[in-house]
Amino acid sequence: MTLFRSFICAILLAVAIPSFGADPARIDALLADAISHNLIAGGVVLVGSRDKVLFERAYGRVSGAPDAWAMALDTVFDIASLTKVIATTPAVLKLAEEGRLSLLDPVVKWFPEFAGRGKDAVLVLNLLTHTSGLDDIPLSSANPLQSAIEGAAAQKLKGEVGSRFKYADLNFILLAELTRRATGAGLDLYTRTSFYRPLGMTDTSFNPLDKGRCSTTLCDDREFTGEVQDYLSRQLGGVAGHAGLFSTASDLARFCRMMLSRGSLDGKRVLAQRTVDQMTAPYFSRGGDVIRGLGWDIASPYSSPRGLGFSKGSFGHTGYSGSSIWIDPASDTFVILLTARLDYKNVHDFSKLRGELSTLASLLYAVPPELREMAHFNDE
């Protein structure tokens, strides 16, 4: 009976994915529409599970220039604020896992510059969840990192620490410096040795050397190719906790597969299972109206990539340059969108693009949790 049930489950899983949605050509149509309306010049879409890539396709071109190269699957993108969850968050959590810091450490422990400045209640945890009460500030060109630290120390906190959610790059600029102070190495070196090399993410780095493979970003009518778009990150030398990382869809897929496998990939463990669980557990602010993980977004004003099909326990993040990731452990699915964004003012349509892509991905490729559980039956 058990063998028969396993056989039936295998058949159900084999037919489940294509039966839940329309033709994958709907994804092609969605991206073609975004290109035709000059929302993007092109992009790469990748959908996968913890075991494999389910859909991967490149569209359009790497910039809006008439002679721009065709987008390729291995195009390298400035992933902007995805840096927060692909670099800074795992770095801080790994240091906590190793006992080199605690998420409950007062920030003043690592930044004595904050002493006597009314910041004693701010914890490392608050930086990760954007509940520190800090707001973004301009940085000095003469010494940008020092001005970030001094500006954070000097500003008056907005609201009660831990209850007010205010997305601020400054939180992650401080976390990158905390990583350096805890390890003696920069965020670029620490993440490369701790995550990217072990995971086989060969095209993921800050300040990429092979600029010829990079997609273009825009800022104030200036094009950037292989140089970070974000001004604060440029001031900080291209290595910052909030932005500056470059990657490909296939590299990010390996990171997503590691997250779905709770810390390991292809037999190499980079984070403990409990660390991944802690990273993606819900932390509430604004009276429960905003739900964040550690670094990761769960339900907030920035959650458009969740779409309509992924579970309440799914998580992800967006990047201003036109990037996003959303991961759903319940359905064993993730979706990656990397684009050469052209229209930065049309936030509504870009959020709609992200949401509709995830909705299609969940319809086409997500396996319902009940079928996943059935598929895990063994000969009991």
Secondary structure, 3 states (H helix, E strand, C coil): CHHHHHHHHHHHHHHHHHHCCCCCHHHHHHHHHHHHCCCEEEEEEEEECCCCEEEEEEEEECCCCCCCCECCCCCEEECHHHHHHHHHHHHHHHHHHCCCCCCCCEHHHHCHHHCCCCCCCCEHHHHHCCCCCCCCCCCCCCCHHHHHHHHHHHCCCCCCCCCCCCCCHHHHHHHHHHHHHHHCCCHHHHHHHHHHHHHCCCCCEECCCCHHHECEEEECCEEEECCCCCHHHHHCCCCCCCCCEEECHHHHHHHHHHHHCCCEECCEECCCHHHHHHHHCCEEEHHHCEEECCCCEEECCCCHHHCCCCCCCCEEEEECCCEEEEEECCCCEEEEEEEEECCCCCHHHHHHHHHHHHHHHHHHHCCCHHHHHHHCCCCC
